[in-house]
Amino acid sequence: MMNKWPLLLTVLTMQLTTSLAFAQTVVASGQAPTVESNLHFDTPDAIFKVAIDFEVLAPWVQPLFKKVDQYLGQLGTPRYCIIQLTMYPDRDMVVVIASQPPLEEKDKAAILTMTENPTISRSKYAEATISYHTKVAGASDAPSMPKRIDFMAQKFQKADTAARVEILRSWAKTEVLPVLGTIASNVDAQFVGVREMGKVFSEAALKADGGRIDPVVLADGNSVYWRSIMEMGGGEPMTAVGRIFLDVVNGDLDRARSGGNRLWRFTKRDNATHFYLYKLMLQLQLFYNDLDKSVQQGIARYDSGDYEAARKTFEAILVEYPNSSYIHHELALTLSSLGKEAELAKVQERVFRCDPMYSQRINSNTGLQLYRTFRRMELDELFKDRKKLKEDLMRYVGIALDLEQPAIASTMLWHSLPFLGKDVFTENIELFLYGLEKLGVTDIKNNFKNDHQAAFSAIEARRKKELEESPMYQSMEVKE
């Protein structure tokens, strides 16, 4: 898929290379040491293009780096120097200078003064980082760079549970969705679905200020969303990852984590999709590790037989984070032990609203519920053996359909197609379209030639047979 943007970064690099060659010539004519320089873009290209105005950046960095090369060359000492510039949307630019051997403070101050420019001090939506590497007189030992400060992660680490949820919601609203929306909106005009979903993501970020947004309307039940997924191809889940961040905006972190775990294996490194999903999953790991410590206090009280104290503990945690399937499940177990069956039923349903693919259920009153309970338990068996990847992918799709989650099933299936082989392509496309049909998205199938109704009927018949022949279903007097 071609991006409509010109190759700004390539042009910038070429222009810088030209100016640097000029700088080397000037230095050489004065019998000074040779200077070799190159520019590194430390932010994924697509994010950098959104965050930085090239028209402002290029006229600034070309003369800046030329001055830096001349200054370092005139010092006459073999050295490897790195100047890292990080621009933020909500704070002034941070400049980090590292050198081997170290620069004197007066030289470091002189270079810092060169970088001062109020017109380039802020980025748009996201932080953006470039690093300029200069080698004087053939120096090869690179200096160690201090780790770049991630201010959001720093703030997140210090926050309590409720504040962490708000930090992630804000990040999704003010950065991730606007950036992904801008990237998608500017792809080649032939990719109509991707461009339209770009607008959806951008507008969702604005609408989110008024409360919850509806991912089913914006994505799952939206024909444009599925067209966008298909246009991106099975190997690039940017549209589906954007869908995950709709859940983040709503504070539905269990759904977001579940979606991230599904899509992680399909992302390509060093692009915006991977960058944002990786950062989200890192923050969620910290979030859930700390949340689990609080849950363990309730579990300890439950195990000691103090069910009422356990109940109060779980309910207190849910005040801070009400969208936890795990805590609702533990609360449901506690209510069961307290004999509060009416409350138990309500809490049990909240488990699956928080994460429809949660792998456990406490009680089953019908054959269908028991069948689905055992299907949920199968989820814990998947993706433990790489040799069974194809089998596990298809089992996951089948379980999602049995749990009435066709959007999850079709998303997983579409991105699995490259792994599953051409020999089952038609069969799997029909299963993908079957999921869309369940969602009320009925027009996508018109892009494929086949007797879809016959295929859908065959899938229905197979699923019905598997249900009715299962021992779990047959063991219950009340079937549905």
C-alpha positions in Angstrom: 0.0 0.0 0.0 1.5 3.3 -1.1 1.3 6.4 1.1 0.3 9.6 -0.6 3.0 11.5 1.3 6.2 12.1 -0.7 9.2 10.4 0.7 9.9 13.2 3.1 12.4 11.4 5.2 14.3 10.1 2.2 14.4 13.6 0.8 15.5 15.0 4.2 18.3 12.5 4.5 19.5 13.2 0.9 19.5 17.0 1.6 21.3 16.5 4.9 23.9 14.2 3.2 24.5 16.9 0.5 25.0 19.6 3.2 27.3 17.3 5.2 29.4 16.5 2.2 29.9 20.3 1.8 30.8 20.6 5.5 33.4 17.8 5.2 35.0 19.6 2.2 35.2 22.9 4.1 36.9 21.1 7.1 39.3 19.2 4.9 40.5 22.4 3.1 41.6 23.7 6.5 43.6 20.5 7.2 41.3 19.5 10.0 40.3 15.9 10.9 37.7 14.2 8.6 34.1 14.3 9.8 31.6 11.5 9.0 28.0 12.1 9.9 24.6 10.4 9.6 21.1 10.9 10.8 18.9 8.3 12.6 15.2 8.5 12.9 14.4 6.9 16.3 10.6 7.2 15.9 8.8 5.0 13.3 8.6 6.8 10.0 4.8 7.0 9.8 4.5 8.5 13.3 7.4 10.9 12.6 5.6 12.2 9.4 2.5 12.9 11.5 4.3 14.5 14.4 6.7 16.8 12.6 6.2 19.5 10.0 8.8 18.8 7.4 8.6 22.3 6.0 9.8 23.6 9.4 12.2 20.8 10.2 14.4 20.7 7.1 15.4 24.4 6.9 16.4 24.1 10.6 18.3 20.8 10.8 20.5 21.3 7.7 22.4 24.3 8.9 22.3 23.1 12.5 24.1 19.9 11.8 26.5 21.6 9.4 27.5 23.9 12.3 27.8 20.9 14.7 30.2 19.1 12.3 32.3 22.2 11.8 32.5 22.8 15.6 33.4 19.2 16.5 35.9 19.1 13.6 37.6 22.2 14.9 38.1 20.7 18.3 40.6 18.4 16.6 40.1 15.4 18.9 39.0 12.0 17.5 35.5 11.5 19.0 32.1 9.9 18.4 29.3 12.3 19.3 25.6 11.7 19.3 23.0 14.5 19.6 19.5 13.3 20.3 16.6 15.7 19.8 13.2 14.7 21.1 10.1 16.9 20.4 6.9 16.5 22.4 3.4 17.9 21.9 3.0 19.0 25.5 6.5 20.1 26.6 9.7 21.7 25.2 12.2 19.8 23.2 14.7 17.7 25.1 18.3 17.6 23.8 20.7 14.9 24.9 24.4 15.0 24.0 26.7 12.1 24.5 30.3 11.9 23.4 33.3 9.5 23.6 35.6 11.0 24.9 33.3 13.3 26.8 32.9 16.9 25.8 33.9 19.7 28.1 31.0 21.5 29.6 31.7 24.7 27.5 31.6 22.7 24.3 28.4 20.9 25.3 26.8 24.2 26.2 27.9 25.7 22.8 26.1 22.8 20.9 23.0 23.1 23.1 22.8 26.8 22.2 22.9 25.8 18.5 19.9 23.6 18.9 17.7 26.4 20.4 14.8 27.1 18.0 11.3 28.0 19.3 9.6 27.2 16.0 10.5 23.5 16.2 10.1 23.0 20.0 6.8 21.1 19.8 5.5 18.1 17.9 1.9 17.3 17.0 0.1 14.4 18.8 3.2 12.3 19.5 6.8 12.6 20.5 9.4 12.4 17.7 13.1 11.7 18.1 16.0 12.1 15.7 19.7 11.3 16.6 22.6 12.9 14.8 25.8 10.8 14.8 29.2 12.5 14.1 32.5 10.7 13.9 35.6 12.8 14.0 39.0 11.5 12.7 37.7 7.9 12.3 36.5 7.4 15.9 34.5 4.2 16.2 33.6 3.8 19.9 30.0 5.0 20.3 29.2 6.7 23.6 26.5 5.2 25.8 23.2 7.1 25.5 21.0 7.6 28.5 17.6 6.0 28.1 15.1 8.4 26.6 12.6 9.7 29.1 9.1 8.3 28.5 7.1 10.9 30.4 3.8 9.0 30.0 5.3 5.8 31.3 6.9 7.7 34.1 3.6 9.2 35.2 1.9 5.9 34.8 4.3 4.1 37.1 3.6 6.5 39.9 -0.2 6.6 39.5 -2.8 4.5 41.4 -5.2 2.2 39.6 -7.9 4.6 38.7 -5.4 7.2 37.5 -3.6 4.7 35.4 -6.9 3.9 33.6 -7.3 7.6 32.9 -3.7 8.0 31.6 -4.3 5.2 29.1 -7.6 6.6 28.0 -6.1 10.1 27.5 -3.1 8.6 25.6 -5.5 6.7 23.2 -7.6 9.9 22.7 -5.0 12.5 22.3 -2.2 10.5 20.5 -2.8 7.0 19.3 -6.2 7.4 17.5 -5.3 10.8 16.0 -1.9 9.4 14.7 -3.4 6.2 13.3 -6.3 8.1 11.9 -4.0 10.5 10.1 -1.8 7.7 8.8 -4.8 5.9 7.5 -6.5 9.0 6.0 -3.5 9.7 3.9 -2.9 6.3 2.2 -3.4 6.0 -1.6 -6.9 7.0 -2.8 -7.6 3.4 -4.1 -7.8 2.2 -0.5 -11.1 3.7 0.3 -11.9 1.6 3.4 -8.6 2.4 5.1 -9.0 6.2 4.4 -12.6 6.1 5.7 -11.5 4.2 8.9 -8.8 6.9 9.3 -11.6 9.4 9.6 -13.5 7.2 12.0 -10.5 6.9 14.3 -9.8 10.6 14.2 -13.4 11.5 14.9 -13.7 8.9 17.6 -10.9 10.6 19.5 -12.9 13.8 19.4 -16.2 12.2 20.4 -14.6 10.4 23.3 -14.5 13.6 25.3 -18.3 13.3 25.6 -18.2 9.8 27.3 -18.1 6.3 26.0 -17.9 5.5 22.3 -19.5 2.4 20.6 -16.9 0.2 19.0 -19.6 -2.1 17.6 -21.1 0.8 15.6 -17.8 2.3 14.7 -16.0 -1.0 13.8 -17.5 -4.4 14.4 -20.8 -3.7 12.6 -19.4 -1.3 10.1 -18.8 -2.6 6.6 -16.1 0.1 6.0 -14.1 -1.3 9.0 -14.0 -4.8 7.4 -13.1 -3.4 4.0 -10.3 -1.5 5.7 -9.0 -4.7 7.3 -9.1 -6.5 4.0 -7.3 -3.7 2.2 -4.5 -3.6 4.8 -3.9 -7.3 4.2 -3.5 -10.2 6.6 0.0 -9.1 7.6 -0.8 -5.6 8.7 -3.4 -5.3 11.5 -3.3 -1.5 11.9 -7.1 -1.3 11.5 -7.7 -4.0 14.1 -5.2 -2.4 16.5 -7.1 0.9 16.0 -10.1 -1.0 17.1 -8.3 -2.1 20.3 -7.6 1.5 21.1 -11.4 2.2 20.9 -11.6 -0.1 23.9 -8.8 1.7 25.6 -10.7 5.0 25.2 -13.6 3.4 27.0 -11.4 2.1 29.8 -12.1 -1.4 28.8 -8.6 -2.6 29.4 -9.5 -6.3 29.7 -10.9 -6.2 26.2 -7.8 -4.3 25.0 -5.4 -6.8 26.5 -7.3 -9.7 25.1 -7.3 -8.1 21.6 -3.6 -7.3 21.9 -2.7 -10.9 22.8 -4.6 -12.0 19.8 -3.0 -9.6 17.3 0.5 -9.4 18.7 1.8 -12.3 16.6 0.6 -10.6 13.4 2.4 -7.2 13.8 5.5 -6.2 11.9 8.3 -4.6 13.8 9.4 -1.0 13.4 6.1 0.5 12.3 3.4 2.5 14.0 1.1 -0.5 14.6 3.8 -2.5 16.4 5.1 0.6 18.3 1.7 1.5 19.8 0.6 -2.1 20.5 3.9 -2.9 22.1 3.8 0.2 24.3 0.2 -0.6 25.3 1.0 -4.2 26.3 4.0 -3.0 28.4 1.8 -0.6 30.3 -1.0 -3.2 30.7 1.6 -5.7 32.1 2.5 -3.3 34.8 -1.2 -2.4 35.4 -2.3 -6.0 35.8 0.8 -7.1 37.9 0.0 -4.4 40.4 -3.8 -5.0 40.3 -3.2 -8.7 40.9 -1.4 -7.9 44.2 -4.6 -6.2 45.5 -6.7 -9.2 44.2 -4.5 -11.6 46.1 -5.5 -9.9 49.4 -9.1 -10.8 48.6 -8.2 -14.3 47.6 -6.3 -14.8 50.9 -9.4 -13.7 52.8 -11.6 -16.0 50.8 -9.2 -19.0 51.3 -9.3 -18.3 55.1 -13.1 -18.6 55.0 -13.8 -14.9 55.6 -16.1 -14.6 52.6 -17.6 -11.3 53.7 -14.2 -9.6 54.0 -13.2 -11.1 50.6 -16.3 -9.6 49.1 -15.6 -6.2 50.5 -12.0 -6.3 49.1 -13.1 -7.3 45.6 -15.9 -4.6 45.6 -13.4 -2.0 46.7 -11.0 -2.8 43.9 -13.9 -2.7 41.4 -14.6 0.9 42.4 -11.1 1.8 41.1 -11.3 -0.5 38.0 -14.8 -1.7 37.3 -14.0 -3.5 34.0 -12.0 -6.4 35.4 -13.2 -9.9 34.3 -10.9 -11.5 36.8 -12.1 -9.5 39.8 -15.7 -10.0 38.9 -15.0 -13.7 38.6 -13.4 -13.8 42.1 -16.4 -11.8 43.4 -18.8 -14.3 41.8 -17.0 -17.2 43.5 -17.3 -15.4 46.8 -21.0 -14.7 46.3 -21.5 -18.4 45.5 -19.9 -19.3 48.8 -22.1 -16.8 50.6 -25.2 -18.4 48.9 -26.2 -15.2 47.2 -27.3 -16.8 43.9 -29.3 -13.8 42.6 -26.3 -11.5 42.9 -24.0 -14.2 41.5 -25.9 -14.4 38.2 -25.5 -10.6 37.6 -21.8 -10.6 38.5 -21.2 -13.6 36.3 -22.5 -11.8 33.3 -20.3 -8.8 34.0 -17.3 -11.1 33.7 -18.1 -11.6 30.0 -19.0 -8.0 29.4 -15.5 -7.1 30.6 -13.8 -9.8 28.4 -16.1 -12.0 26.3 -13.2 -14.5 25.8 -12.6 -15.0 29.6 -11.8 -18.6 30.1 -13.8 -19.5 33.2 -17.4 -19.7 34.3 -18.7 -20.6 37.7 -22.0 -22.3 37.1 -23.9 -23.6 34.1 -27.7 -24.3 34.2 -28.3 -25.5 30.6 -26.6 -27.7 28.1 -25.6 -24.7 26.0 -24.0 -22.9 29.0 -22.1 -26.0 30.0 -20.9 -26.6 26.4 -19.7 -23.0 26.2 -18.0 -23.3 29.7 -15.9 -26.2 28.4 -15.2 -24.3 25.2 -13.9 -21.4 27.4 -11.7 -23.8 29.3 -10.1 -24.9 26.0 -8.7 -21.4 25.5 -6.1 -22.1 28.2 -4.8 -25.0 26.1 -4.0 -22.9 23.0 -0.7 -21.4 21.7 1.7 -23.4 23.9 3.2 -25.4 21.1 4.4 -23.6 18.0 4.0 -26.8 15.9 0.2 -26.6 16.6 -0.1 -22.9 15.5 -2.4 -23.5 12.6 -4.6 -25.9 14.6 -4.8 -23.5 17.5 -5.6 -20.5 15.3 -8.6 -22.4 13.9 -9.7 -23.7 17.3 -9.6 -20.1 18.6 -11.8 -19.0 15.7 -14.3 -21.8 16.4 -14.4 -21.1 20.1 -15.0 -17.4 19.4 -18.0 -18.3 17.2 -19.4 -20.6 19.8 -19.1 -17.8 22.4 -21.1 -15.6 20.0 -18.1 -13.4 19.2 -18.1 -13.3 15.4 -16.1 -10.0 15.2 -13.2 -11.6 17.2 -13.5 -14.8 15.1 -13.4 -13.0 11.8 -10.6 -10.7 12.8 -8.5 -13.6 14.0 -9.2 -15.6 10.9 -8.4 -12.8 8.4 -5.0 -12.1 9.9 -4.4 -15.9 10.2 -4.9 -16.5 6.4 -1.2 -16.2 5.5 -0.4 -18.9 8.1 -3.1 -21.3 7.1 -2.2 -22.1 3.5 -3.8 -21.7 0.1 -5.4 -25.2 0.1 -8.0 -24.0 2.7 -8.3 -20.4 1.5 -11.8 -20.7 0.1 -13.1 -22.6 3.1 -11.6 -20.0 5.5 -12.9 -17.0 3.5 -16.4 -18.4 3.8 -15.9 -18.8 7.5 -14.7 -15.2 7.7 -17.7 -14.0 5.7 -20.0 -16.1 7.9 -18.8 -14.2 10.9 -19.5 -10.9 9.1 -23.0 -12.1 8.3 -23.6 -12.8 12.0 -22.6 -9.1 12.6 -25.1 -7.9 10.0 -22.3 -6.9 7.6 -23.8 -8.5 4.5 -22.2 -6.6 1.6 -18.6 -7.8 1.9 -19.4 -11.2 0.5 -20.3 -9.7 -2.8 -16.6 -9.2 -3.5 -16.2 -13.0 -3.6 -17.7 -15.4 -6.1 -19.2 -18.4 -4.5 -22.5 -19.9 -3.3 -22.3 -18.1 0.1 -25.7 -19.2 1.4 -24.8 -22.8 0.8 -21.5 -22.4 2.6 -23.1 -20.6 5.5 -25.7 -23.3 5.9 -23.0 -25.9 5.9 -21.1 -24.1 8.6 -24.3 -23.7 10.7 -25.1 -27.4 10.3 -21.6 -28.4 11.4 -21.6 -26.2 14.4 -25.1 -27.4 15.4 -24.0 -31.0 15.1 -20.9 -30.4 17.3 -23.0 -28.8 19.9 -25.8 -31.4 20.1 -23.3 -34.4 20.0 -21.1 -33.0 22.8 -21.3 -34.9 26.1 -21.7 -31.6 28.0 -24.7 -30.6 26.1 -26.3 -34.0 26.3 -25.7 -34.3 30.1 -28.1 -31.4 31.0 -31.8 -31.9 31.1 -32.5 -28.3 30.1 -30.7 -27.8 26.8 -31.0 -24.0 26.1 
